[in-house]
């Protein structure tokens, strides 16, 4: 079983039932809906298609809602604006359609925060400028390189301290939409500190909405506050587009490794995103560098790799997923399994012991019984070579675990307070449904009081004789 997960973004190239089913069959674990584009009707239709495809294939996948946050963009441009080094542009609070070099800004108050001499980057840093003059309503920019601009491109201010909320009014509306459609995972854009995540959680609580929260790391301040952000998040995304614009692309590999390493240590799943297979938007084959990029992200310890343009507007979405799958599978032949960490919390001790047993006894699989998903996630932290087959009472947990490295949600069972009875029901189910052969051996982690979050404190080794003993139990 491939352990590193695949996240793809749904778009015009992939928004049909047949295509979604094909992508699931090729190994997609999580479908991302980008709320920077499309309306609620379009997203609702895509959610319905994903759930239907999942049902048709009897394979659970997760849906990730990526809310836009305060993404700063320019306004409309008529066609393409060709620019040369030394040219000047104006960023203005007021639109002026008669002047193509006068660009409107989606957040006009930012103009007040920017100072002369600071840099302004467009289109993920491909077009770079410096502020040479300023008045109450506008910034005058000088081009530092040749480039071109089209409508609605993003704008970055790498040297400016932007005092804006990570949750916009649109985000609040999108969160409410997500609650109504039982979204599994929500990605928060442009978070800068723990307060941004806590604010999002307050809004979610109003709608009785408890998704798995992934914080996107894409600003300098979010790197500085990485640990405090991870403490209140469920996972993290290495958002390399805006990170590259903020820091420059040459610093990205080091930043990526740092984010993933901290997330691994803190037991938080990570997604590596942006331009993994950009050439495959228009070509059926990747470049050697792109394949190496995928491999390095896997070696770094990422839980998942993600595609964006490749599967939204690309010509070869299926082939792109196949390249991800095949590359990951090959890397995992040589993966550094059984990770060690200097500190082990009390809650992680049982999972660490189970992984040590798996390593030394060569059992085929680990089976955590998990309410919240944390028991499975903690087993994953130690990166066992064995598969992790999670059993849960919750469909929501079942789907969310689709994002976690090495975890395969097995099935959902009705809650039972007695752990012995729960084990009996489990063994009977896997044998009756021929999920495993009788000669398989696996390690179960379970709580002495089942159905309570964070209560796993028992390890049970099961082989043929052990399963026969469990089935001989009387209730």
Buried (B, 14 or more C-beta within 10 A) or exposed (E): EBBBBBBBBBBEBBBBEEBBBBBBEBBBBBBBBBBBBBEBEBBBEBBEBBBEBBEEBEBBBBBBBBBBBBBBBBBEBEEEBEBEEEBEBBBBBEEEEEEEEBBBBBBBEBBEBBEEEBBBBBBBBBBBBBBEEBEEEBBBBBBBEEBBBEEBBBBBBBBBEBEBBBBBEBBBEBBBBBBEBBBBBBBBBBBBBBBBBEBBBEBBEEBEBEBBBBBBBBBBBBBEBBEBBBEBBBBBBBBBBBBBBBBEBEEBBEBBBBBBEBBBBBBBBBBBBBBBBBBBBEBEEBEEEBBEBBBBBBBBBBBBBBBBBBBBBBEBBBBBBEBBBBBBBEBBEEBEBBEEBEEBEEBBEBBBBBBEBBBEEEBBBBBBBBBBBBBBBBBBBBBBBBBBBBBBBBEBBBBBBBBBBBBBBBBBBEEBEEBBEBBBBBBEBBBEEEEBEEEBBBBBBBBEEBBEEEBBBBBBBBBEEBBEEBEEEEE
